[in-house]
């Protein structure tokens, strides 16, 4: 009996330790992240998104090392494990996973940007750009000109809750046609409006009536709860 109890205790201890975040990792807000970047000599800054995302925008001096790429471990092995390393992605999910892997590989100080580059941009840290990506202000306002309510859904292909919500929102577009206009906008392809509206996470649903915002939901929402607001 004592042997069984000992095995159970060891198992629980192992599970508990596995579930803990490494002490090497610090998930920090935009302001702190920016300050540490500025005060660190030759900072190692990794953008762990896809090359396509990196090409559209990235934090100055960041190097692209795709977390989902087959050569992630090979590429990060070229960095100095004894020096601080900074990581970020779109909203923080991939960089969190990358940070855990970096800790496993022996990196001693890892700074993970909480909220990713969306938080960074929404906080006003991005460099100003006149380049329009996706629909512009005027086109967006045209979408809102309707005698019906207009629901705008900002989503992304890589976003897990967006994928979960997608099927029923697409279904609702047909079911509620004539009663409410439902528009889905890929956030990665409509960066101009994402920045304009200062969206810092996904998914986002914004409901407009007579051209004015009347309700907003950030994050996952069930089909039943969404319909209650419409």
Backbone torsions as a table, in degrees:
resi	resn	phi	psi	omega
1	UNK	NA	-44.4	179.5
2	UNK	-62.1	-35.4	-179.5
3	UNK	-65.3	-41.1	-179.8
4	UNK	-64.5	-44.1	179.6
5	UNK	-62.2	-40.6	179.9
6	UNK	-62.8	-41.8	179.2
7	UNK	-63.4	-42.0	-179.8
8	UNK	-64.4	-41.7	179.7
9	UNK	-63.3	-42.5	179.3
10	UNK	-63.8	-40.8	-180.0
11	UNK	-63.7	-44.0	179.7
12	UNK	-64.5	-39.2	179.0
13	UNK	-64.1	-40.2	179.9
14	UNK	-64.9	-44.8	179.9
15	UNK	-63.2	-42.8	-179.3
16	UNK	-61.4	-44.0	-179.0
17	UNK	-66.7	-38.0	179.9
18	UNK	-65.0	-30.7	-176.1
19	UNK	-82.0	-8.7	-177.1
20	UNK	-85.6	144.5	175.2
21	UNK	-77.5	140.6	-179.6
22	UNK	-60.4	142.6	178.4
23	UNK	-67.8	-15.8	179.7
24	UNK	-73.5	-19.0	-174.4
25	UNK	-96.5	130.3	172.9
26	UNK	-123.5	114.9	175.8
27	UNK	-91.6	113.9	-170.2
28	UNK	-124.5	157.4	-177.6
29	UNK	-75.2	172.1	-175.2
30	UNK	-56.8	-47.5	-176.8
31	UNK	-61.1	-46.7	-179.4
32	UNK	-66.4	-40.5	179.0
33	UNK	-59.3	-47.2	-179.1
34	UNK	-63.4	-41.7	-179.3
35	UNK	-64.0	-42.3	-179.5
36	UNK	-68.7	-34.8	176.1
37	UNK	-61.3	-43.5	-177.1
38	UNK	-69.1	-32.2	-176.0
39	UNK	-95.4	0.0	178.2
40	UNK	-100.1	126.6	-180.0
41	UNK	-71.7	125.9	-179.1
42	UNK	46.2	62.3	-176.8
43	UNK	-62.7	144.1	175.8
44	UNK	-90.7	105.1	-173.5
45	UNK	-116.3	116.9	-177.0
46	UNK	-111.2	127.6	170.3
47	UNK	-97.7	110.9	-172.1
48	UNK	-96.7	18.3	176.9
49	UNK	-82.6	-173.3	179.0
50	UNK	-75.5	159.1	177.0
51	UNK	-57.9	-34.0	179.9
52	UNK	-64.9	-43.9	178.3
53	UNK	-65.4	-40.9	-179.1
54	UNK	-62.8	-39.6	-178.7
55	UNK	-63.4	-37.5	-179.6
56	UNK	-65.7	-44.0	-179.4
57	UNK	-166.2	150.7	174.1
58	UNK	-163.3	161.1	177.7
59	UNK	-70.9	139.6	-177.5
60	UNK	-51.6	132.2	177.2
61	UNK	74.1	9.4	176.9
62	UNK	-77.5	146.2	174.9
63	UNK	-106.2	137.7	-178.9
64	UNK	-86.0	117.6	173.7
65	UNK	-130.5	98.1	-172.5
66	UNK	-64.1	116.3	179.3
67	UNK	-58.8	-36.0	-178.7
68	UNK	-87.0	2.4	178.5
69	UNK	-79.9	154.6	-177.8
70	UNK	-72.7	-14.6	-175.9
71	UNK	-109.4	21.1	-177.7
72	UNK	-57.0	-52.0	-177.3
73	UNK	-62.6	-40.4	179.5
74	UNK	-61.1	-43.2	-177.3
75	UNK	-71.3	-42.1	-177.4
76	UNK	-72.0	-17.3	179.0
77	UNK	-67.5	-14.2	179.0
78	UNK	-82.6	-6.7	-178.5
79	UNK	-93.7	156.8	-178.3
80	UNK	-79.4	114.5	-177.7
81	UNK	-69.9	-21.5	-177.3
82	UNK	-84.5	-12.5	-179.6
83	UNK	-104.0	154.6	179.4
84	UNK	-58.5	142.3	176.1
85	UNK	-128.6	135.1	-176.3
86	UNK	-107.9	135.8	179.4
87	UNK	-133.1	147.0	175.6
88	UNK	-154.8	160.0	174.2
89	UNK	-137.8	-142.6	-178.6
90	UNK	-80.1	-53.4	-178.8
91	UNK	-129.2	-2.0	174.7
92	UNK	117.5	-12.0	-177.7
93	UNK	-69.9	-54.3	-178.7
94	UNK	-66.7	-38.1	-179.6
95	UNK	-67.8	-31.1	176.3
96	UNK	-63.9	-42.4	177.9
97	UNK	-67.5	-41.4	179.3
98	UNK	-63.3	-39.4	179.7
99	UNK	-62.0	-41.6	178.1
100	UNK	-61.6	-41.3	179.4
101	UNK	-66.5	-40.5	178.4
102	UNK	-61.4	-39.0	178.0
103	UNK	-64.0	-42.0	178.4
104	UNK	-61.5	-33.6	-177.4
105	UNK	-80.5	-6.1	175.0
106	UNK	106.3	6.7	176.2
107	UNK	-69.0	134.5	-170.8
108	UNK	-93.0	-26.7	-179.7
109	UNK	-136.4	111.1	-175.6
110	UNK	-124.2	122.4	178.1
111	UNK	-105.9	117.3	-179.6
112	UNK	-105.8	125.9	-177.9
113	UNK	-74.8	112.9	179.1
114	UNK	-66.9	123.1	179.7
115	UNK	86.7	-5.4	175.1
116	UNK	62.6	-161.2	-175.0
117	UNK	-69.9	-20.4	176.1
118	UNK	-66.4	-42.6	176.1
119	UNK	-66.1	-39.9	179.9
120	UNK	-58.2	-49.2	-179.4
121	UNK	-66.5	-44.0	-178.1
122	UNK	-64.7	-24.1	179.7
123	UNK	-84.9	0.1	178.1
124	UNK	84.5	17.1	-177.3
125	UNK	-86.1	-17.8	-177.5
126	UNK	-71.7	148.8	176.9
127	UNK	-71.5	135.8	-179.0
128	UNK	-57.5	142.6	179.1
129	UNK	-142.1	138.3	177.9
130	UNK	-92.5	-2.7	-178.6
131	UNK	-73.2	128.4	179.2
132	UNK	-94.2	124.3	178.1
133	UNK	-116.0	113.6	-176.8
134	UNK	84.4	-152.6	-178.2
135	UNK	-73.3	151.0	179.7
136	UNK	-99.7	-180.0	179.3
137	UNK	-51.6	-50.3	-175.8
138	UNK	-61.9	-44.4	-179.7
139	UNK	-65.8	-38.7	178.9
140	UNK	-63.8	-44.3	179.5
141	UNK	-63.7	-30.9	177.2
142	UNK	-65.4	-34.5	178.4
143	UNK	-63.1	-29.5	-174.9
144	UNK	-85.8	-10.7	-179.7
145	UNK	-79.6	94.8	-177.1
146	UNK	-157.7	150.7	175.2
147	UNK	-82.7	-0.5	177.6
148	UNK	-109.1	165.1	172.4
149	UNK	-67.3	148.9	178.7
150	UNK	-123.9	126.7	178.1
151	UNK	-111.8	121.1	177.5
152	UNK	-104.5	126.5	178.8
153	UNK	-114.1	111.2	174.1
154	UNK	-90.4	128.0	-176.2
155	UNK	-143.5	178.0	174.3
156	UNK	-147.2	149.5	-177.7
157	UNK	-64.4	-29.2	-176.1
158	UNK	-88.5	-8.9	-172.9
159	UNK	-82.6	116.7	-176.5
160	UNK	-58.9	-50.3	178.5
161	UNK	-64.8	-30.5	176.8
162	UNK	-63.6	-42.9	179.5
163	UNK	-63.0	-37.2	-178.9
164	UNK	-69.3	-35.5	-178.1
165	UNK	-83.3	-26.8	-173.9
166	UNK	-49.7	-52.9	-176.4
167	UNK	-57.3	-42.8	-177.6
168	UNK	-79.1	-25.0	175.1
169	UNK	-71.0	-40.5	176.5
170	UNK	-62.7	-40.0	178.0
171	UNK	-64.2	-40.4	-179.5
172	UNK	-66.4	-29.4	177.8
173	UNK	-57.4	-39.1	179.3
174	UNK	-81.0	-43.8	-177.4
175	UNK	-62.3	-36.1	-173.8
176	UNK	-105.3	13.5	178.6
177	UNK	-59.6	132.8	-178.1
178	UNK	94.6	-18.5	179.6
179	UNK	-108.4	-39.7	179.8
180	UNK	-148.9	139.2	178.5
181	UNK	-91.0	118.9	-179.9
182	UNK	-110.6	121.0	-177.4
183	UNK	-120.9	128.6	177.1
184	UNK	-105.0	129.7	-179.6
185	UNK	-123.6	123.4	176.4
186	UNK	-70.3	117.5	-176.1
187	UNK	-61.2	-34.5	-179.3
188	UNK	-69.7	-28.0	-178.8
189	UNK	-96.9	-2.4	-179.5
190	UNK	-133.1	50.7	-175.9
191	UNK	-60.3	-34.9	-178.3
192	UNK	-57.2	-47.4	-179.2
193	UNK	-75.1	-30.9	175.9
194	UNK	-60.9	-44.8	178.8
195	UNK	-69.0	-40.8	-178.8
196	UNK	-61.3	-40.8	-179.4
197	UNK	-86.2	-1.7	179.5
198	UNK	56.0	43.3	176.9
199	UNK	-75.5	131.8	-176.7
200	UNK	-122.2	9.4	174.6
201	UNK	-161.6	173.4	179.6
202	UNK	-140.6	156.5	-6.1
203	UNK	-76.4	161.6	175.8
204	UNK	-133.0	135.7	174.4
205	UNK	-121.6	127.6	178.0
206	UNK	-123.1	127.2	-179.8
207	UNK	-104.3	128.8	-179.5
208	UNK	-117.2	144.7	174.3
209	UNK	-137.6	123.5	-175.0
210	UNK	56.2	37.8	176.1
211	UNK	79.9	1.0	-178.7
212	UNK	-115.1	141.4	178.7
213	UNK	-68.3	129.2	179.7
214	UNK	-118.7	-14.0	-179.4
215	UNK	-164.1	146.4	178.6
216	UNK	-142.0	138.6	175.3
217	UNK	-125.8	130.7	178.6
218	UNK	-113.4	126.5	-179.5
219	UNK	95.6	-174.0	-176.0
220	UNK	-68.1	141.9	174.1
221	UNK	-142.7	141.0	-179.2
222	UNK	-73.4	161.1	178.4
223	UNK	-60.8	-42.3	-179.0
224	UNK	-61.9	-47.0	-179.2
225	UNK	-67.8	-37.0	179.3
226	UNK	-63.4	-43.9	-178.7
227	UNK	-63.6	-28.9	178.8
228	UNK	-63.6	-30.9	-178.4
229	UNK	-86.3	-12.0	-178.2
230	UNK	-94.9	NA	NA
